[in-house]
Amino acid sequence: MSFSSDIKKSLAALLPEKDCCLLAEAYGLLECGREFSGCGIELQTENAYVAKRYATLVKLITGAEVQTTKSPKYYLARIPASQREQVLARFGHRSGELSVRLNRANFDCDDCVGAYLRGLFLACGTVTNPQVDYHLELCVPHYTLCGDVAALLREKDIPPKRARRGGGELLYVKESELIEDFLTLIGATAATLEMMNIKIVKDIRNTANRQSNCDAANIARTVDAAAAQCACLKRLADAAAALDGEDRELLLTRLDNPTASLRELSELLSYPLSRSGVYHRLQKLLRQADEL
C-alpha cells in the first residue's frame, strides 16, 4: 500500500469522541466526493476502507442507504435518487443550488474542523511518500467549495496553494511542517511521527554527505597545493647544497613527504621548528625557487 493508502486506512478506523465530529466528517466525505447535488451524490475511490467508511457514516448520520459497486480500478458509492434530498437537507443544502459551498453550521465544536478535513482527505486527498518528496494534494471537486476550504485551512495556519488540473480544482502544500500540521489536525498522528522520523534521517544523511563532500574537497585542495609546492621546490633541489643546513633539511623533508601537513613536517625535522615557522620558511624557499 502507498503512504496515502496507509493513512486513509488508519483514518477510516478512527472513531470521533463527539457526535458532532462524526457528522462533520460525514459532511466532508459527502461534500468533497465526486458529486454532491440533487443530480447525484456519489464518491469514487480506489480505497476499500474509504468506500466502507462512506457507506457507514451516511447510513449512521442520514439514514440513507449507499449503493456501492466495484470496478477493476475503483469503488463507486452512490446514494439513490429517492434519498438525495434527505441527505442534502441533513447538512443544510438543497437541490438546485447554483454552487456547492461550505456550510459552517455543521461545525459545533473546535474539533469539527479537523473532522471535516479528515472526511475531505478521505474523499479527495493524497500525500506523497516523504521518502521521495513533500507534497499534499486536495482535489476539491467544486470551484467555490475549493475557495471555502482554502480559507478554512488558512484559519488553521496551513495556507495552501491553488491550481487547476484537468478542469478540476486543486489545493496543495509542499512544506513538510505544514503537511505535518495538517496530518495532526485530521488525526493522522502516526503518519506525522513517521514523517518527522524520515525527515530526521534525511537531515542526518544530508549533513553527513555534505561533511563528506567538504572533507573530500579539502583533501583535494591540500593534495593539489602540496603537488604545486613540491613542483616548485624541486627547482631548488639541485641547489640544495647552497642552502644552509636547516633550510636544506626542510626542503628535502617536504619533497620526501609531499602530503604531510605543516605540523607533521615540523615533527619530522631534526631541529625544533613550529608550524608557523615551517610555513614561513617554506614561503621563503618558494620565493627563492621562483627567482631561478
BAZA-399181 format. One record per residue: residue in three letters; x, y negated, z of N, C-alpha, C in turn. Coordinates in pm, whole numbers, plus 50000, padded with zeros to 5 digits. Example, Ala and Ser with C-alpha at 12.3 -4.5 7.8 and 13.67 -1.06 7.14 Angstrom:
<pts>
ala513195056950780512305045050780513205033050780;ser512855022550708513675010650714512904999750787;
</pts>
This chain:
<pts>
met500845012050000500005000050000500874987550000;ser500334976649944501064964049941500974957050076;phe501784946450091501754938550214500354932850237;ser499744927450131498384921950141497364932650179;ser497474944350115496524955150143496624959750287;asp497834960450340498014964350480497364954150574;ile497544941350542496934930850624495414932050621;lys494864933950501493394934750488492844947050560;lys493594957850556493154969950627493044967150777;ser494064960350833494034957450977492954947151010;leu492744937250924491724927150948490324933050940;ala490134942550849488814948650832488414956950955;ala489404960351036489104968151157488984959151281;leu489214946151262489184936751374487734933351410;leu487424933751538486064930851583486084917951666;pro485514907051615485474894451692484734896251823;glu485164888651924484544889652057483184882852061;lys482984872751975481754864851980480894867451856;asp479584867551877478654869751766478764858651662;cys479014846351707479104835251613480294836951519;cys481374842751570482564845151486482304856451387;leu481494866051426481124876751334480314871051218;leu479414861851250478614855251146479514846851055;ala480484839651114481384831151035482234839550940;glu482694851150988483484859950900482624865150785;ala481394869150817480474873950712480224862850610;tyr480094850550660479894839050571481074837350476;gly482294838450529483484837250444483554848150339;leu483234860350378483224871550284482194869450173;leu481004865150211479934863350113480174851450022;glu480454839850082480574827550004481784827749911;cys482834834849949484074835049869484214847849789;gly483144855449781483134867049694483004862749548;arg482774872149463482714869149320481594859549285;glu480454860749357479314852049330478474850449456;phe477924838549474477094835749591476034825549551;ser474944830549494473844821849448472594830149430;gly471504823449391470274830649365470384839849245;cys471344837249159471534845749040472304858549072;gly472984858549185473754870449220474594868049344;ile474684878149428475594877849544476384890849539;glu477684889649512478484901849498479944899149527;leu480634910049556482074909749584482764920349500;gln483874916549438484694926149364486044927049434;thr486444939049470487704940849543488344954249508;glu489674954649517490394967149497490544974849629;asn490174968549739490414974149871489144980649927;ala489214993549952488045000850003487614995850141;tyr488604991850223488284987050358487514973950353;val487854965350255487154952650240485724955050193;ala485544964150098484204967350048483314972650161;lys483894981050245483134986550358482804975650459;arg483764966850485483534955850580482414946750531;tyr482444943850403481424935450340480034941350363;ala479884954050331478584960650345478124960950492;thr479074963550582478744964450724478284951050781;leu479044940450750478704927250805477424921750744;val477214923750614475984918950551474764925550615;lys474864938450635473754945750698473524940950841;leu474624939050915474524935051056473984920951072;ile474444911550989474094897451007472784893650938;thr472544899650820471374895350741470294906050730;gly470664918350757469704929250742469584934250599;ala470304928150505470234932150364471084944450338;glu470644952550244471404964250201472384960250089;val473534966450087474534963649985474694975949896;gln474624973849767474824984649671476274984249623;thr477024994649656478454994949622478735005549517;thr479385001449411479815010749306481325010049292;lys481915020949245483365021849233483755025049089;ser484665017049035485245019748904486685024348928;pro487415028248824488815032348845489685021548908;lys489325008648889490194997848935489694990449058;tyr488374990149081487884981849191486514986749239;tyr486114980749353484784983049410483944970449381;leu482684972649351481754961449329480594963049427;ala480474953349519479424953649621478394942949586;arg477124947049571476054937949528474894938149626;ile474274926349637473034925449714471874925049615;pro470874933549633469734934049539469054920349526;ala468484917949408467824905049381466724901949482;ser466054912349527464934910249620465374905249758;gln466664906449789467144902649922468104890649920;arg468324885049803469284873949793468814861749871;glu467534858549862467014846549929467214847250080;gln466964859050140467114860250284468574858850326;val469484863750240470924862550271471344847950262;leu470944841150155471304827150139470744818750253;ala469494821450287468834813750393469504815850528;arg470024827750551470674830750681471864821350706;phe472474816650597473644808050610473344793450569;gly472074790150558471694776450529471794772750382;his471744782450294471794779950150470454783950088;arg470294780249961469074784049890469374785649742;ser468474792149673468624793849527468514780249459;gly469194779149348469084766949270470024755949312;glu470904758149409471884747849447472804745049329;leu473104732249307473944728549194475394732849213;ser475824733449337477194737749366477244744649501;val478214753349518478384760449645479294752049733;arg478824748349850479584740249945479714747650077;leu480684743550154480884749250286479874743250384;asn479094751850447478104747350546478694749550686;arg479174738650745479844739850875478864742550990;ala477594742250961476624745851065476764760451105;asn477484768251025477704782351058478884784351153;phe479514773351198480604774151294480104769251429;asp480064778151526479554774551659480654772551762;cys481854777551739482954776051834484254773751759;asp485314770651833486614767751771487164779651694;asp486834791751737487374803751672486644807151542;cys485514800651518484734803951398485474800251269;val486294789751273487054785951153488004797051114;gly488734802451212489634813651184488884825751133;ala487684828351187486874839751143486414837650999;tyr485964825450967485544822550829486724824550732;leu487894819350769489064820750683489504835450672;arg489244843050775489534857450767488654863850660;gly487364860550664486464865850562486864861150423;leu487244848450412487704843050284488914850650232;phe489894853050322491104860250281490774874450236;leu489884881050309489484894550270488854894450131;ala488094883950101487374883349974488264879249858;cys489174869649880489884863949763491324859949791;gly491934865349895493294861349929494344872049905;thr495584867649885496724876649873497944870049937;val498854878349987500134873450040501234882049980;thr502244875449924503374882749867504224888849978;asn504794900349952505714906650047506844897050079;pro507034893250207508084883550241509504888350212;gln509664901350189510984906250147511334900450010;val510304897149931510504892349794510384877149786;asp509294871749845509024857449831508004853349938;tyr507854840349958506854835050050505764828549966;his504584834749961503524829449876502164834749922;leu501284825449958499904828549995498984822549891;glu498024830349840497064825449742495644828149790;leu494774818449764493344819849789492624815949661;cys492074825749591491394823249462489914820349489;val489634808349535488274804449572487424803649445;pro486274810449441485524811849315484664799849274;his484594789349356483724777949322484514764949337;tyr484344755849243485144743549237484974734949362;thr483734731649397483514722849512483874729849643;leu483614742549651483964750149771485484750149790;cys486214750849681487684750649689488154737949760;gly487554726649724487914714049791487554714249938;asp486414720249972485994721050112486954729750193;val487384740950133488314749950203489674743050220;ala490114735750118491384728450128491334718550244;ala490214711550258490044701950368490074709150503;leu489434720750508489394728750632490804732950672;leu491604737250574492974741450602493844729650648;arg493624718050586494404706350627494104702550772;glu492844704450814492484701650953493234710751049;lys493644722451000494404731851081495904730651057;asp496304719550997497724716650968498344727150877;ile497534732050782498024741150679497654735050543;pro498334724550502497964717850376498324726350253;pro497314730750177497604739050059497784730449934;lys498414736249835498454730149702497314736349619;arg496864728949517495714733549439496074734549291;ala495544744849226495814746649083494624753949021;arg494644754848889493644762448815494334773948744;arg493674785548744494234797148674493084804748609;gly493164806348479492134813748407490744807948426;gly490644794748441489344788348460488864788648603;gly489624794748694489234795448834490054786148921;glu489604784149044490284775249138491234783149228;leu492374777049257493404784049333494014774749436;leu494074779249561494814772549666496014781349699;tyr497174775149720498334783349752499274776049848;val500054783849921501034778750017502314786749997;lys503454779849993504724786549971505694784950089;glu505334776950189506194775150306505954786550404;ser507004793350443506844805150528506184801850661;glu506534790350721505954786650850504444784650839;leu503984778550728502554776350709501814789550685;ile502464798650613501854811850591501724819150725;glu502744818250808502674824350941501544818351023;asp501384805151015500284798451088498924803551038;phe498794805150906497524809950850497234824250897;leu498224832950889498014846850929497654847751077;thr498284839551159497954839251301496524834351322;leu496134824151247494794818451259493704828551226;ile493934837151127492894846651087492974859751165;gly493944860751256494014872551343495014883151299;ala495814880151197496804889951148498144887851219;thr498144889151351499334886151430500474896151403;ala500134908651378501184918551349501924914851221;ala501174910151121501804905950995502664893651017;thr502224884651105503024872751138504354876851198;leu504314886051295505544890651360506454897751260;glu505864905751173506674912551071507354902450979;met506604892450940507164882050853508294874550922;met508124871451049509164864451125510414873051138;asn510234886151162511384895151172512134895951039;ile511384896650929512014897250797512804884450772;lys512244872950812512954860150795514254860050874;ile514214865250996515424865551080516504873951013;val516124885850966517094894650899517654888050774;lys516774881650695517234874950573518174863250606;asp517844855850712518704844650750520084849550795;ile520104860550873521374866150918522184870950799;arg521504877950706522194883050587522734871550501;asn521924861250484522374849850403523544842550469;thr523474841250603524584834850675525864842950660;ala525734856250673526904864950657527474864050516;asn526584863550418527054862450279527764849250254;arg527184838450310527834825350294529204825250360;gln529284831150480530564831550551531574839950474;ser531094851250421531984859950342532494852750218;asn531574845750150531974838350030532944827150064;cys532694820650180533594809850224534974815350257;asp535014826950328536304833050362537054837150236;ala536304842850140536954847050015537514835049940;ala536754824049940537224811849872538454806149941;asn538454806450076539614801450149540854809850122;ile540654823050117541784832050088542314829349947;ala541384827649852541804825049714542584812049705;arg542104801649776542814788949774544204790149837;thr544284797949946545564799850014546544807049924;val546054817649858546924825349768547394816749651;asp546464809049593546834800349480547854789849521;ala547624783949640548564773749688549934779749716;ala549944791749776551224798349806551954801949678;ala551214806749577551844810349450552454798049383;ala551714786849384552234774649324553454769549400;gln553394770749533554504766349617555754774649590;cys555584787949581556734796749557557324794649418;ala556454792349320556954789849184557834777449182;cys557444767449259558234755149265559544757349341;leu559474764949451560644767149533561684776049464;lys561214784549372562164793349303563184785249223;arg562804773049184563744764649111564914760449199;leu564674760849333565744757449426566584769549465;ala566104781549429566764793749477568224794449432;asp568464790649306569844791349256570744781449328;ala570134770849383570934760849453570844762649604;ala570364774149646570154776249790571434775049869;ala572554778649807573824777949879574184763549914;ala573674754049834573974740049860573134734249973;leu572114741650016571254737050125571894740250259;asp571494732550362572014736050495571384749150540;gly571944755150641571554768650681570094770350712;glu569514760850786568124762150827567174760550708;asp567444750650620566594748850502566704760850409;arg567904766150396568094777850310567334789850364;glu567374791650494566644802850554565144801250534;leu564644788950553563214786550534562804789150389;leu563624784450294563334786650152563254801550121;leu564234809150163564264823450133563164831050206;thr562844826450328561764832850404560414830750335;arg560194818450284558954815950212558874824450086;leu559974825550010559954833449886559734848249915;asp560244853050029560044867250065558654869850122;asn557964859350168556644860750231555674850350171;pro555294852150045554524841849975553134839250032;thr552534848950100551164847050151551124844050300;ala552304842950364552334840450509551844826350539;ser551154824850652550714811650695551904803950752;leu551724790950774552804782850831553224787850968;arg552234791951048552554797151180553344810251170;glu552914818951077553644831551058555064829051010;leu555274819050924556624815550879557494810850995;ser556894802651084557664797751199558124809151288;glu557334819751297557684831251381558724840251316;leu558864839251182559844847451110561244841251108;leu561324828451136562634821451133563474825351254;ser564784824951235565704828451345565904816851441;tyr565444805051402565594793151486564194787751518;pro564064780751631562734775551670562294764151580;leu561084765551527560514755051444558994756251454;ser558334745051485556874745351500556194746551364;arg554884749251369554084749851246554184736751169;ser554104725551243554214712451179555594710451118;gly556614715251189557974714151138558164722051010;val557574734151005557644742350883557004734750766;tyr555844728850793555134721550687555994710150631;his556554701950720557324690250674558604694450602;arg559254705150649560464709650579560144715450443;leu559014722650436558614727950305558294716550208;gln557654706050258557354694650172558634688050122;lys559654687450208560934681750167561584690550059;leu561524703750078562104712749979561364711849845;leu560024710249853559224709049730559604696249654;arg559844685449729560254672949663561604674649595;gln562504681849663563824684349603563694692749477;ala562754702449481562564711149364562004703049247;asp561104693649278560524685249172561584676449105;glu562654673149177563694664349123564674671849031;leu564604685149035565524692948949565084692348803;
</pts>
